[in-house]
């Protein structure tokens, strides 16, 4: 009962040998329209479409790889309570066998009536509530093999969010870990569609005291009282192997492969439908831009698979027949995982890359011979980069940067940032330090995270690049904000996109769908972009992201926040503007590694990065606060911000903004309305103080 033959990839042209960096997009003839720019496409590959499904994507990779590594993980040693310093792997053929077994096992559960009476083999929903792990993709491809839908839940979801997603998507089965079993069984009356729970944990059952039940056995007893089936992942595999069923993949790539719930900074998450053509095209078009296009790539997986960015990147790896190694579940130990895995592709979001860059910059700014040597090396490589886009150096890579590159395993060739804008200086620094191809992309859940990407060899930073092959992009006037397609020197407006990476709409929400996709199929992003003289798109604002201060000035709050987040003494910055006040304030989480030396110097105390209590105490020291505020002011002046965009007071804290304390989403975006409520006392104190004088030179 193996997979159908892999389709030919004859719809994908050969990758261009070179790219015209002076004209990265081309206008579609005759597409001019009042209030809009022309429609733009990728200049190197202007047309691309596919009839493939996501089911085909894995089959194509398997045809190339078969017995090569596909999915890897670090085994956990129960005796020592640590992960082993090696990855073990499933091959593409082994993943194929397991996805077929899981697909058949679920079909058997449906046929036996355990998932409800009259349930067909296809077109129903399976939930996955866990961190990234190999089983996530095995389950997803099993669903594709039988035309079922996958809904991913962030492992960090609170109970209310998880129950909402499972109920809204009408999930019949939920694959999860024992950490969530009490939520599912304790609230089973709120989950009328859920009929089975499959546990993914690698549980230790030996050496249990006589008569003591394992967690899995206890869960089964509790579930039996609720009328819910509890199985292990191995149970489902065995069911499928004993009751094999032929694959029944979708016949048309417009069918739905699953739901991606937006993490949402306000209100309930929206369920974006994910059609098969979206991931099929996204995984095929990206290598045409020369990014991570080798079949022997190794990618580290830690960006949540419940988010479209992680799924899109892993789909690219599957199509290539490349391999994916999963982190151990603790982002704090991500560097350790990378050193063991030695990935060639390291994806991330600005928060991750900002932290890496800040640590490097702190060393660059350091005293003595070490700091001087690093500054010399960095400056030499940056000069070369800005001259001809080169990122390697025969001397400095060997003498200085080999140790820096070893931080992430020593083999990183490519980095990509998505989810939010990233500062150009971070891209430049990490390009030269890791001697890698670092690109910024642009997308959103609604277009598979695949809309714009920087072209290879583009040394001019600050843009998100050109449209991905197969995507169309144009700008629409936003007259109320003063953005028009006729602006000089660069046209400006709301960015619209369409193509096969664009979603069909929101599940069970036709009104929101109509608000987001117009009658011509254009997805309205809500982001304002400029179209520059190299025919690239630059994100410059949000349509609904302006804060009006008391004296009438408008502040693009997230853009300014992103700029000021380069403060080397802070790890997270939340900027706030009150319409009744004339200035901005901020709450910032300090970076212990860089803040400790600063605080020690200012206060005369001997503080270390591990002394969190001591660091918390000096966060309220007026001299320390002024030193951090001075750094914000220096950055604001350097980046030529307007005076009203300067931070006038800041509250420092050691406790980070996390999903658990309700301040950020699972994709690391600030939940601004929630932050305003949770940090209300801090805001009151900040506005009660006299605003700092930031006009004098530092």
N, C-alpha and C positions, 0 to 999 in steps of 0.2 A: 504493500500500500504506500509506495513511495511517491515522491513529488512528480508532477507533470513535467515533461521536458522543458528546459529553460528556453524562453523565446530568444530570437536573434535580436541583437541590439543595433539593427541597421538604421534605426531612427536617430542614433547618436552619431554625429559626424566626427571625423578625426579632430583632436584638439588643435587649435591654431598653434603654429610654430612661433608666432610673435604677436604682440598686441600694440596697436597704435595708441600710446598713452596721451597723445595730444587731442585725440577724438575718440573717447571711449564709448560713446553712445551715438546712435544715428536716429534721425527723425523719420517717422513714417510719412511718406509723401501724401499730401492732401489731408493731413490730420489736424491742420490748424483750426482753431475754434475760439471765438471770442470768450474771454474769461478763463482760458486754459492755455497752457503751452502745447506744442505739438506732442504727439505720442512718441516716446523714445524706446528704443530697443538696444540690446547689446551690439556694439559695432562689429565685434569679431564673429559672433554667432547670432545673427538677428532673428532667426526663426527656429523654433524647436517645439515639438509636441510628441506625445506618446500615447500608445494604446495599452501599455503595460499596467498591471496592477501591482500593489505592494507584495502580493504573493510571489510575483515573478522576480522581484528584486533579490530575494534570498536564493531562489533557484539559479539565477544568473551567477551569483557569487559562488555557489556550490559547484557549478559546472567548471569554474576556474580553479577552485581550491581543493575540493574533495577531502583529502587527508591532511590538509594544512590546518593550523590553529584557527579557531573561530572565536570562542568565548573562554575567558580565563578568569581565575580568582585565586586569592591567597587562602589556603586552608587554615582553619583555626585549630590550634593545639589546646585541647581541654586540660591537659596535664599542666601546662605552663601558663595558660590563660592569655596566650599571645598568638598572633598570626605568624605562620612560617615565612621565612625570607625567600620564598619562591612562588611562582604562579604555576598552577596546573591548568590544563587546557582540554576543552572539547574540540574535536575537529568539526569541519563542516558536515561531514557524513554523520558524525555522532549527534550533532544538533538536529540534522534532518530526521534521524531515527527518533529522537526524543520529541520533536514537535509533532511528528505523525502519531506517536503514542499518546501524547496529551490530547491532541485533536480527537483521536478515537476514544480515549477514556471519557472525555466530556460528552461525546456522542452517545456512548453507552449509558451514562448517567441520565441523559435526556430520554433515551429510548425506554429506559426502565421506569420512567415516571418519577424519579427522585428529584427532578428539577421542576416538577409541575406536570399536570396532565396535558397531553397533546402538544408538547413542545417539540418543534422540528429540530433537525440536526443543525440547521443554519439560521442565521439572522436573529441572534439574540446576544445579550451583552454579558461579558466576563470582566469583572473588576480585578485590578492588581494594586494592592495597598502595601507597598514595601519600598525599601531603598533599592537603588540599582543593584542588580545581580544577574547572573546568566539566565536564571529561570524567567526573568521578565521578558526577554526577547524570545525565548522558547515558547512561552505562552502566547505572546503576540503573534508569532508566525503560525502557531497552531490554530489560532482564531482565523487568520487569513486563509489557512488551508480549507476551512469549512465555512468561509464567508460569515464569520461571527464578528462582533464588534468588541474592541478593547476599550476600557476606560481606566486610565491610570490615576491613582490617588497619591498625592504627596505624602511621604511617610510622616511628615511633620504636621499633617492636618490635625486640628482639634476634632473632638468627637462630633460636634455639630456639623462641621464642614464635610467630614467623611460620610456621615449618615445622609446628608443632603445629596451628595454626588452619587452614592450608591442607589438611593431611592429615585432620584431624578432620571438616572440612566437606566433604571429598571434591571440592574445587574442580577442575574440568576446565581452566579458563582462569584466568590471573592477569594483570590489567592492572596495570602497574607502571612504574617508571622504571629507567634503567640503573644507578642506585646500588644496586639490589637484585638485579641480574641474576646476579652472582657467587654470591650466596646460593642462588638458585633452581637454577641450573645445577650449582653445586658440590655441592649436596645432593639432586640429582634422584633418587637412589636411595631417598631417604626420602619422596619424593612420588610414590607409584605412580599416583595419579589424575590428576596434572597432565600435560596434553598440549600446551598452547600458552601462550606468554607474549606479551603485547601491550605494546609500549613506548610510553609517553606523552610522552617527552621531546621538546622542540623542539630538535633537534640541528643543529649547524652543520657542514655537510659540505663547503662550498666552501673552497678554498685549502688543502686537505690536501696534504702533500708527495706527490710522484709515487710511486704504488705503495702508499701507506699506506691501510689500511682504516679505515673509520669504526667507532665503537663498536658500532653496530647490525650492521654486516657481520661484525665479530668475534664478536658474540653469536650470530649465525645460524650461523656455522661451528661454534662450540662446541656449540650446541644440536643441530645435525644429528648430532653424534656421540652425543648423549644420546637421540635419538629424539623431540625436542621441537620443535615449530614456534615460530619467533619471527617476529612481525609488528609493524609499526608501527600506530598508531591509524588513520592514513590508509589503510593496507592494508585494514583491516577495513571502513572506510567504503566503499572502492571495491568490495570483495567484495559488500557488501550492495547497493550501487547497481546492480551488474551482475547480481545474483541476488535481486531483491526477493521477499520472502515476506510474506504477510498476517499481521497481528497475531493471536495466539492468547492473549489475556489470560485470567486465571483466571475461572471462572464463579461462584465463591463466595468471599466475602471471608474465609472461615475458612482459606483456603489460605495457605501460607507464602510470604512475600516475601523472607525472608532470615534471617540469623543475626547477632546482635549479641553479641560475646564480651565479657563483663565484664572490665574491666582487672584487677580482683582484687588485693587487697593481700596475699593469701596463696595459694599453690598455683597450679595450672593455671587458666586462665580458663574460665568456664562459658559455654556457647553458648546464649544465650536465643533462642528462636524468635520471629520477628517476623511475625505474621499481617497480612494486608492490612487487616483492619478496624481494627488498632491505629493506623496512621498516618492512615487515612481519618477516623476519629473525632477523633483528636488535632488534626488540621489544621482540622477543622470546628468544634470546640467552643471553642477558645481565642479566636477573634475575638468570640465571644458575650460574653466578659467585657470587651470594649472594648479589648483589648490589640492594638496594631499591626494594626488592622482596616482600614486604608486600602488601596486597590488600587495606590496610587502609592508604596508603601513601598520603601526601598532598605536591604537588610540586608548587613552585612559578614560574610563567612564565614571563620572561623578556628578555631572549636571543632571538633575532629576529627569527621569524618563517620563514623568507625568507632564513635563513641559516639552513643547514642540521642538525647541532648539536641540535638546539632547537626542530626541528621536530622529530628527533630520540628519544630524551628524553621523549617528550610528548606521542609518540607512545607507549613507555614502560608503561606509566601510564594508557593509554587507555586499553591496553591488561590486566592489572591487575584489572581493574575496580576501579582504584584509582581516586583521584580528583586533579584538576589543578586550582589554583587561579591566576588571571592575575593582573599584576601590573597596577598602575594608569596612566602609560605613561611617568612618569618623573623619570629617573634613580636616580636623586638627592634625591628622596623621597622613594627609594626602601626599605630602612630600616624601614620607617613608614609602608609601605605595608606589610613587613614581620612581623612586630610586631602585626598587625591586623590579618593577615592570620595564623600565627604560623605554617609555613611549617615544614614538616619532611625531605624534600629533598630540598637542596639549590644548584642548579647548577651554574656554573660561568666560567669565563675565567680568566687567570692569572692577568689581570689588576684589576679586581674586588677583587680577593682574596689578591693580593699584597697590595691593599689599606686597606683592613680590617686588615691584618697582621701588616702593618706599624703602624696603630693606636694602636693596642694592644702592639706592641714592644715599642712604644714611652712611654706608661704607665709603661711597665716593666722596662725601663731604667730610670724612673722618680726618683726624690729625696724623702727623708723622709720615714716614716713608711709604707705608702701606696705602694711605689715602692719596698721597701724591702720585704714586704709581698707577693706582686705579683711575684717578682723574685723567692722567695722561693717556691711558689706554682707551678710556671711554671717549674722550674728546677726539682722539685720532680716528676712531672708528665712526663716530658721528660725522666728522668732516668727510670721510670717504662716502658714507651713506648719502649725505646731502649732495655730494658731487655726482655719483653715478649709481646710487641705490645699492652698492655692495654692502654685505653684512659680514664678510669674513676678512681676516687679517692674518697673514702667515706668522707674524711674531706674537702679537697680543693674544690671539686665540690660544696659542700654546702656553704662553708664560702666565697670563692673567685669567683669561676667561674660562679655561678648562675647569677650574674649581667652581665658578659660577654655574656653568652648564651642568655640572654634576649634581646640583641641587635637585634637578628634575630628571636625573638618570643619565644625563650626558649624551642622549641621542635625539633630542627634540629637533626636528626639521621644520615644523609648522606650528603656529599658534593662530587661533582665531577667537575673536571676541564678538559677542552678540548680547542681546537682551536690553542693553542701554548704551548710550554714547560713551566712548572712552577717549581720554585726552591724547592728543597727538604725541606729546613728549613721552608718554608711557609706551606707546607703540615703538617709537624710535629707540628708546633705551633698551627695551627687551629684544628688539631686532638685533641690535649690535652686541648685546651681552650674551645672547643665546645663539648668535649667528644663524638666525632662522627667518623663515618667511612668515611674518606676522601680518594678518589681514583683519580688517574690521568689516563685518557684514551688517546688514540691516534687514529686519523682517519683524513679523509679529505672529502671534498664534494663528491669526486668520489667513496668513499666506505662507504657512508652514515654516516660518522663520527664514524664508528664502525669497528675497526680493532684490537686494543690492549687494554687491561685493567689490572690494578693491581689486584692481587688476595687478598681476605680477609685475614687479619692478617699479611700481609707482612710488617714488621717493617723496612726492608732494603729499603731505598728510593733512588730515582735517576733514576728509570726505568719507562717505560710505561706498564710493565707487559708482559703477555703472549697473544697469539692470542685469540680473542673472539671465543667461540664455533661456528663452521661453517666457520671459516676463516682459510686460509692457508697463511703462511708468509715465505719468504726466503730472503737472502741477495745476491746481485750481485756485483761482483768486480767493483771498480771504480779506475783503475790503475793510471789514470792521477792525482788523488788526493792522491794516496798512500794507498787506502783502499782495502783490499783483504780478501776473505773468509778464507784464510789460516793464517791470522794474529794471533799472540799470545800476551797475553793470551786469547783474545777474538776475534772471527771472526768479520770483519767489512765490510760494503758495503751498496749499495743503497737498501732500503727496498722495496720489491715487495709484493703485496698481491693479493689474488683472493678468490672468493666464492660468495655466493648469496647476499652479501652486496655490491658487486662491480657493478658499473654502466655499462650500455651497451655502452656508448659513449657520445659524444657531439652532440647536435642537430644542424643539418645543417653544420657540420664541420668534415667530414671524415678524413681529413689530420691530424688534431689535435688528433682525436681519435686514429689513427694509431701510432702517436708519444707516446701516453699515455698507450695504452693497446697493448701488443704484441700478436703474433699469438697463444700463449699458454694460453691466457686469463689473464696474469699477469699485474696488474696495477703498473706502475712505479711511485713511489711517489715523487722522487726528494729529499727525505730525506735520509741521511746517518745514519745507526744505527749500534750498536755493540750488539752482542749476548753474554750475561754474563754467569757466572758460575752457576747461578740459572735458566738458560734457559729462561731469560727474554730479552726483547729488550729495548735498550737505544738509544734515538735519540741524535746524537752527532754533526751533521753538515747538511748542504744543499749542494747538488751536484753543484749548480750554485750560491753559496753564499760566495765566497772567495773574499776578497779585497787585492790586492797586493800593499804594500807600496813602497816608493821610494827606500829603501835599499834591496828590494826583499823578505821581510817577508810577509807571507800570514796570513790574519786575517779572522776567521769565524765570520763575523761582527754581525749577529743576536744572535749568541750564547754568545758572549762577552757582547753584549748589555743587554741580558736577565740576565746575572750574575750581571752586575753593576746596574741593575734596582732595586736592593734591598736597594739602598741608601734611608735612612729613611727621608731625607729632600726633596726628589723629588717624584712626582707622575708619571711622564713620562720622559723617557730618549731616545733620538735619537742619536745614535753613527754614526760617519761618518769618513771615511778614504779616502784621496785623493792619487791617485797613484803617484802624483808628490811630495808628502810630506812624511816625515819619521815618522809621529806620528798621533794619533787619536784625534779628538775633539768631542764635544757633545753639543747639545742644550737640555736643561732640563726644564721641567715644575715643579715648586716648589709645595710642599704640604703645603698649608697655615697652617694647624694644627701643623705641626712639624717645619716648616720653620720659623714661627713667633717667637717662643721662641729663636731659634738659632740667628736670625737676631737681636733680641732685645739684646741678650747677647753680640754679637760682636760689635754692633754700639752704645749701650747705650740708644737707643730709646725704647719707650714703644709701641710695635707693637702687634696687635691682628690678629687672623686669618681672621677676617672680614674686616680688613683695607687693601683692595686689592691695593689701590693707594699707600699706604705707603710701602707695600711689593714690588710693582713694582719698586719703587724708589731705594730700597736697593739691588735689584737684580744686579745692576751694581757696587755696593760697592766692591772694590778689596778684602777687608778682608772677606766679606761675601762669595764672590766667592771662595776664598781660603779655607774657612771652608767646603764648599760643596765639593770642589775638593779633600780636604784631606779625606773626607768620602769615595769618590770613590776610592782613593788610598788605604785606609785601607781595603776595600772590595777586591780590586784586589790582594793585598798582602795575605789576608786571604784565598782567593780562588786559590792562586798560579798561577795567570795569568803571562804570559811572559811580560817582560818589554815593548815590543812594543804594548801590548794590554792595557796599562794604558791610561787613558784620560789625555791629557796634557793641555787642555784648555776647559772651559765650558761657555756657554752663558745661563744665567738663565732668566726665564720669568714666568709670572703669568698666561697668557692666555693659556689654555690647547690645546693640539692637538685634533682637532675634525673633524668629517665628514664635517661639514659646512665650515671650513677653508681649507679643501682640503688635510689635512695632514694624516688622517687615513681612513681606510675602515669602513663600518658599523660593521665589526667584530673586530674592534679595532687594526688592523694591520697597521703599518706605510706604507704609500705609498712612498717608498724610492725615486723613481725618481721625484715625485711631491715635496717631502720635499726638495730635493736638489735645485729645482728651487725656491720654495717659501722662503726658508731660505738661499738663496745664499749670501745675504748681511751679515748675521750672520757668515756664513762659511768664508767669505773673511776676516772679522774682527778677527775671531779666529785664522786663519792661519797667519795673519799679526803680531800677538803677539808672544813674545818669549815663547816657550813651558815651562811649569812649571817643576820644578825639583821635581820629585816624587821618587827619589831614596833613600832619607834619611828616617829613621824610624820616625813614627808618635808618 
